Amino acid sequence: MSEAFSVPYFKENFQQYIERNKDVFTKTHAMNAYYRSIVGTLINDNLNKNSEIVRRIRNLETAYIEIKNDN
């Protein structure tokens, strides 16, 4: 298992979410649903350090781009 909130962690979760929802969503729709869910959670999380929120969102964004560009 990857370190929580790292790029590999988010990539793994994107892929799992896409697979679990392939009968309901296209790849892009599944990715967007997962992305919105995570961003909403991070924004509402009571983290003490803003830099930690930014790091997690950057990792999420990197994972999103990498998985989106996979064929």
N, C-alpha and C positions, 0 to 999 in steps of 0.2 A: 504494500500500500504506500502511496506517495505521501509526502509531508502535506498536512492539511493546508489548504488554500494556496498551494504551489501551482505552477502551470501544469505539471503532469497530473496533479490531483484534479484540476478542473477539466483537463482533456479527457481523463478517464470518466469523469461524471457526465460530460457532454455525450460521449460515446454510449454510455449506459442508458442515458435518458433517450437518446435517439433510437436505440434498439428497442427499449421498452415501449416506446410510443409510435413505432413505425407503422402500425395499422391505423393510427389516428391522425398523425402529423407528417408533413414532409420533413426532410432533414432540417431545412431552414426554419420552419415553424417550431419544431421541437427545440432547436437551439435557442431561438428567441424566447420561448416560454421559460426554458431553464435559466437563461441569462437574466430575464426580468425578475424571476423569482429570487435569484441570488443577490442581485443588486438591491432589491427591496429589503431583503434580510440584512444585508450589510449596512444599508443606510439606517435601518431601525435598530441595529445592534448598539448596545451601550458600551462600545469600546472606548477605553481611556485615551488612546492615541490615534489622532487623525492619520498619522503616517501609516499605521497598520491598515486602516480602511483603504487608503490609496494603494498600498501594496497589493492587497487582495483584489481590488478592482482591476488593477493593471494586469495581474496574473490571469484573472478571468477574461479580460479583453484579449490577451495574447493567446490563450487557449481557444477562444472563440474563433479568432482569425485562422489559427492553424488547423482546427477541425473543419472549418468552413471551406478551406482551400484543399482539403483532402478529397480525393475522388473516389 
